[in-house]
């Protein structure tokens, strides 16, 4: 019998829906990952449950093409054959895919839209958090646009032009408007304002392995 110790990670992934398939064809699966579920299993046995392992019980040939943070919900692609995997993975590497996220952030953003161009690197003293690092960071750019502005909360559309870890979370913090419910970068009222990270991958466009240009959407659940 496996007994968890006090040092084991706390992980309670959602069970409903267990798997949400937005689209399936001969080449790929388009999935809607819930917040709180890992994209792939972690190294610790307590982190074995993930979107990938759930899907692979039904589709053993499925391979993860890209990932979302555990706390981010939304669209994730998995391939159903090697040819499709290579064709789509190349697009992510070449940054020819287009991704759009919905988020709610703390405070009222003054401008209507903008571009954040700030290099990012892991914070060596505070892993797994990342930070703006002009000396050692990798280039990172995010376009943002206000969707709805309130007194204390702003709803924004975010388009990452690069794919750095925690990019949207760190960039919005740098803008002065942390994402609500962000346990890594928010605190106080901004952290308590939501029971999850209010960040959702709502749209993804790319070229299907059959040669057609496709766009998949998953409306934000908040």
ABEGO torsion letter per residue (X at the ends): XBBBBAABBBBBBBAOBABBBABBBAABBBBBBBBGBBABBBABAAAABBAAAAAAAABAABBBABBBBAABBEBBBBBABAAAAAAAAAAAAAGABBBBBBBBBBEBBABABEBBBBBBBBBAAAOABBBBBAAABBBBBBBBBBABBBAABBBBBBBBABBBBGAAAAAAAAAGBBBBGBAAABBEAAAAABABBBBBBABBBBBBAAGBBBBBBBBBAX
